[in-house]
Amino acid sequence: MLLPGPDGKVGMVVVERQGGERHVLDEAYETSRSGSAGVGRRDPESVRAAFGPALAALPSRPASFLLYFESGTDNLTQASRAELDKMLAEMRRRSIPDVRVIAHTDTVGDVASNDALSAQRAERVKSFLVDIGIAEGRIQTAGRGEREPLVPTADEVDEPRNRRVEISVR
Amino acid sequence: MRVFIAACMLCVAPATWAAEPVGQIKTANGEVHIERDGKRLAAQPGDMVLESDSVKTGRDGSVGVTFTDNSLLSAGPDSVLVIERYAFNSTTHAGHFDASLKKGTLAVISGKMVKQSPGAMRVRTPASIMGVRGTEFLVRVD
């Protein structure tokens, strides 16, 4: 049986039954049931009853966050400090989060110092996560320096959108 | 030298394909076990799931697993879910995922491999095979 996603969008499942019958489910709450012909439909309430424990056990959806830094530092921008609080709240909600932190710089400065700066940004974000009780072993960090700009620029360009850290949690 | 290389491959090869985790248990309530190589292991959040594992829940049990491609699968009470085949390349997002629900209830939210190649994930029951084009669905085997 097919469910609508959190955005209301509905996917598609192709069911092939023993005996070769084939059903395409592409509307919310459509069902294919062995022993009954064709595609049926169930009401959302009876679905919750039949699948309650399975639905309740679904893990939290993986999420990602972007935080930005002030030029040449590992200090978050004003706007990103609010985003950090949102991210930490989301982390606290999860029972055993696995986090990946990948930090970047803009192209101001040489490659080596940007490698060091990105590593420092990643570690700074990791320290916020450790402070709220996430085990260090569950946090992976990487500094990518100026190699992977979000916005490609020439060398020595001060680009706020490239001074960022990408955080994925699942 | 040739003998040395052959001996090394023998000791290294099984370890490389045996232990790669494909998912992790994120939620577990009541009785939850993993059957692996004929052994029955009590399972709890944080435990890894490997290809070929059977995940089983008792009468009061439920379990949720997050896979490396961000697929989410959860099973309700009295369920047997087998991870038949799983591979995912985190660079290309190519892969395949064959799961099998022998009994019980299953909720699925498909992940990156289905987004990349619709149909890469299949869920089998004793009576049918589901080709997953995305994204959220439920399966019950009575």
Interface residues (C-beta under 8 A of the other chain):
Chain A: M1 L2 L3 P4 G5 K9 G11 M12 V13 V14 V15 E16 R17 Q18 L25 S32 S34 V47 A50 F51 G52 P53 A54 L55 A56 A57 L58 P59 S60 R61 P62 S95 I96 D98 R170
Chain B: Q24 K26 T27 A28 N29 P45 G46 S62 V63 G64 V65 T66 N70 L72 S74 A75 G76 P77 S79 T105 L106 A107 I109 S110 P118 G119 A127 S128 I129 M130 G131 V132 R133 G134 T135 E136 F137 L138 V139 R140
